Amino acid sequence: MTTIADVARYAGVSVATVSHVMNRTRHVEPETAERVRAAIAALRYSPNSLARSLRRGETKTIGLLLPDNSN
């Protein structure tokens, strides 16, 4: 599984820069952003949804409780 650190090494940038490009949180030079996007595509990077949920403290999951009316 490809990590954000792998993408950063491939693109020759820091992990923070990769994060900024993916989340659009800060301005990154267009040339650098394109290198990062190319690395993401080349390595087929996909963010781990479980890791993201743990980091953010939210799962975006809804629970549903229903009574058992089988009697």
C-alpha positions as CSV (number, residue, x, y, z in Angstrom):
1,M,0.0,0.0,0.0
2,T,1.4,3.4,-1.0
3,T,1.7,6.0,1.7
4,I,1.8,9.8,1.7
5,A,5.5,9.5,2.5
6,D,6.0,7.4,-0.7
7,V,4.3,10.1,-2.7
8,A,6.5,12.8,-1.1
9,R,9.7,10.9,-1.9
10,Y,8.6,10.3,-5.5
11,A,7.7,13.9,-6.1
12,G,10.8,15.2,-4.2
13,V,8.7,17.2,-1.7
14,S,7.8,17.1,1.9
15,V,4.8,15.1,3.3
16,A,3.3,18.5,4.4
17,T,3.5,19.7,0.8
18,V,1.7,16.6,-0.4
19,S,-1.0,17.1,2.3
20,H,-1.4,20.7,1.2
21,V,-1.9,19.8,-2.4
22,M,-4.4,17.1,-1.6
23,N,-6.4,19.1,0.9
24,R,-5.9,22.5,-0.8
25,T,-5.1,24.1,2.5
26,R,-2.2,26.3,1.4
27,H,-0.9,27.8,-1.8
28,V,1.6,25.5,-3.5
29,E,3.4,26.5,-6.7
30,P,1.6,25.1,-9.7
31,E,4.7,23.2,-10.9
32,T,5.1,21.6,-7.5
33,A,1.4,20.8,-7.3
34,E,1.6,19.1,-10.7
35,R,4.6,17.0,-9.7
36,V,2.6,15.9,-6.6
37,R,-0.5,15.0,-8.6
38,A,1.7,13.1,-11.1
39,A,3.2,11.1,-8.2
40,I,-0.2,10.4,-6.8
41,A,-1.3,9.1,-10.2
42,A,1.9,7.1,-10.9
43,L,1.8,5.4,-7.5
44,R,-2.0,5.0,-7.5
45,Y,-2.1,6.6,-4.1
46,S,-5.5,6.4,-2.3
47,P,-6.0,7.9,1.2
48,N,-6.7,5.3,3.8
49,S,-10.3,6.1,5.0
50,L,-9.8,4.4,8.4
51,A,-6.6,6.4,9.1
52,R,-8.3,9.6,8.0
53,S,-11.3,8.8,10.3
54,L,-8.9,8.2,13.3
55,R,-7.0,11.5,12.6
56,R,-10.1,13.6,12.2
57,G,-12.0,11.9,15.0
58,E,-15.1,11.3,12.9
59,T,-16.3,8.4,10.8
60,K,-19.3,9.8,9.1
61,T,-21.1,6.7,10.0
62,I,-24.7,6.6,11.2
63,G,-26.1,4.0,13.6
64,L,-29.7,2.8,13.4
65,L,-31.5,1.0,16.2
66,L,-34.8,-0.8,15.4
67,P,-37.0,-2.6,17.9
68,D,-37.6,-6.3,17.3
69,N,-41.4,-6.6,16.7
70,S,-41.5,-10.3,15.9
71,N,-43.9,-11.2,18.7
